[in-house]
Structure formats: structure tokens, C-alpha cells
Amino acid sequence: MLQTFTLKTNQRDQMIDVTHHVDDFVREQGIKEGAVIVYCPHTTAGITINENADPDVKRDMIRRFDEVYPWEHELDRHAEGNTAAHMKASTVGTSQHVIITDGRLLLGTWQGIYFCEFDGPRTRTFYVKVL
């Protein structure tokens, strides 16, 4: 079972909680046990799992990514000028796996699944595959 999701980002750097999309899909499919892969097919965006209770975590993460990978660097040669977005996406990664048990995503109390935009705003796609 594969589901495609589309979302629109509205900032250059943005973390969008997509946990409800993944959870709804698992429930709609009636999956009781297994695993789900959440995958991003873009080179300047990614998927991560992190805290979803305090919005400062997202802001702090984006700020720290900007500190480590500044948008403009005198030695960057990539013609599009978005080397920082590629670096951030590689750091975050393209996918996350989540266990499904008793029909629910096995996430910690404070955890959420995030689509991480690093080169927006754009229309983006991500996939959810149940195993």
C-alpha cells in the first residue's frame, strides 16, 4: 500500500507536522501490525521525527541548521545557489520508519513526523508505504 501526499510550503525553511497524514492512512488501511516508511523524493527537503509539543524546537532546529549551513557561502559553486538546502536535506535524510502496533504508530509521547522544507516555498510530495 502506497499513498502519495502533496503539500505546499510557504517559507524557505519550514518543518511541517505530517503525523496526522501518516496516522490517518494507517487507520484507513486497517493495518494492525507492521511498519510504515515516510519518504521524501526531493534533494532539498527531507523527513525527520522530533518533538511536536513545543514549537520552539522547530524554530531552534531551523536556526541551528542555518548556523551550520549558511545560505550564502563564498566557496559554494552550485549554480542554483541552494547548496545549504542540499546540505540540510542530506543531514535530515530522505525517510523515516515507524513501527505500527495495535493499529497505531509507535511514536514517543513528544514525537511527531515532520516534512522539512529547506528550499521553499514550493509544492512538494511525500510518500507513505506500509510494510
C-alpha positions as CSV (number, residue, x, y, z in Angstrom):
1,M,0.0,0.0,0.0
2,L,1.4,3.3,-1.1
3,Q,-0.1,6.7,-0.6
4,T,1.1,10.0,-2.2
5,F,0.7,13.3,-0.3
6,T,1.1,16.7,-1.7
7,L,1.7,19.9,0.4
8,K,2.6,23.5,-0.2
9,T,5.3,25.1,1.8
10,N,5.2,28.8,2.4
11,Q,8.7,29.6,3.7
12,R,12.3,28.8,2.6
13,D,12.9,26.7,5.8
14,Q,9.9,25.1,7.3
15,M,9.1,22.0,9.4
16,I,5.5,20.7,8.8
17,D,4.0,18.1,11.1
18,V,2.6,15.3,8.8
19,T,2.0,12.8,11.6
20,H,-1.8,13.0,11.1
21,H,-1.5,12.2,7.4
22,V,0.5,9.1,8.2
23,D,-1.7,8.0,11.1
24,D,-4.9,8.5,9.1
25,F,-3.6,6.5,6.2
26,V,-2.6,3.6,8.6
27,R,-6.0,3.6,10.2
28,E,-7.9,3.9,6.8
29,Q,-5.9,0.8,5.6
30,G,-6.8,-1.1,8.7
31,I,-3.2,-2.0,9.4
32,K,-2.8,-3.6,12.9
33,E,0.9,-4.6,12.8
34,G,3.8,-3.7,10.6
35,A,5.8,-0.7,9.8
36,V,5.5,2.4,7.7
37,I,8.1,4.3,5.6
38,V,7.7,8.0,5.1
39,Y,9.8,9.0,2.1
40,C,10.7,12.4,0.5
41,P,11.7,12.3,-3.2
42,H,13.3,15.8,-3.1
43,T,17.0,16.8,-2.8
44,T,16.3,20.0,-0.9
45,A,13.7,18.6,1.6
46,G,13.6,15.7,4.0
47,I,11.7,13.7,6.7
48,T,12.5,13.7,10.4
49,I,11.0,12.6,13.7
50,N,11.3,15.1,16.6
51,E,9.4,16.8,19.3
52,N,5.9,18.1,18.4
53,A,4.9,19.7,21.7
54,D,7.0,22.8,21.9
55,P,7.1,24.9,18.7
56,D,10.4,26.4,19.8
57,V,12.1,23.1,18.9
58,K,11.3,23.6,15.2
59,R,12.4,27.2,15.3
60,D,15.6,26.3,17.1
61,M,16.4,23.5,14.7
62,I,15.9,25.7,11.7
63,R,18.1,28.4,13.2
64,R,20.8,25.9,14.0
65,F,20.7,24.5,10.5
66,D,21.2,28.0,9.2
67,E,24.2,28.4,11.5
68,V,25.8,25.2,10.3
69,Y,24.8,25.6,6.7
70,P,24.6,29.3,5.9
71,W,22.5,30.1,2.8
72,E,25.4,32.0,1.1
73,H,28.9,30.9,1.3
74,E,31.8,32.3,-0.8
75,L,33.1,28.8,-1.7
76,D,29.8,27.3,-2.8
77,R,29.8,26.6,-6.6
78,H,26.3,25.1,-7.2
79,A,24.7,27.2,-9.9
80,E,21.3,27.3,-8.4
81,G,22.7,28.8,-5.2
82,N,20.9,26.4,-2.9
83,T,23.8,24.3,-1.6
84,A,22.7,25.0,2.0
85,A,19.3,23.4,1.2
86,H,21.1,20.3,-0.2
87,M,23.3,20.0,2.9
88,K,20.3,20.4,5.3
89,A,18.3,17.8,3.4
90,S,21.2,15.4,3.5
91,T,21.6,15.9,7.2
92,V,17.9,15.3,7.9
93,G,17.6,12.4,5.5
94,T,15.0,11.3,3.0
95,S,12.9,8.9,5.1
96,Q,11.9,7.6,8.4
97,H,10.5,4.2,9.5
98,V,7.8,3.9,12.2
99,I,6.5,0.7,13.8
100,I,2.8,0.0,13.7
101,T,1.4,-1.9,16.6
102,D,-2.2,-2.4,17.7
103,G,-3.2,-0.3,14.7
104,R,-1.3,2.8,15.9
105,L,2.0,4.5,15.1
106,L,4.6,3.6,17.8
107,L,5.8,7.1,18.5
108,G,7.0,8.5,21.8
109,T,4.9,10.9,23.8
110,W,6.5,14.0,22.3
111,Q,7.3,12.7,18.8
112,G,5.9,13.8,15.5
113,I,6.8,13.1,11.9
114,Y,8.0,16.3,10.0
115,F,8.3,17.2,6.4
116,C,11.4,19.5,6.4
117,E,11.4,22.1,3.6
118,F,14.8,23.8,3.0
119,D,14.3,25.5,-0.4
120,G,10.7,26.8,-0.4
121,P,8.2,27.9,-0.9
122,R,7.3,25.0,-3.2
123,T,4.7,22.4,-3.9
124,R,6.1,19.1,-2.5
125,T,5.3,15.4,-2.5
126,F,6.0,12.7,0.1
127,Y,5.1,9.0,0.1
128,V,3.9,6.7,2.8
129,K,4.4,3.0,2.3
130,V,3.1,0.3,4.7
131,L,5.1,-2.8,5.1
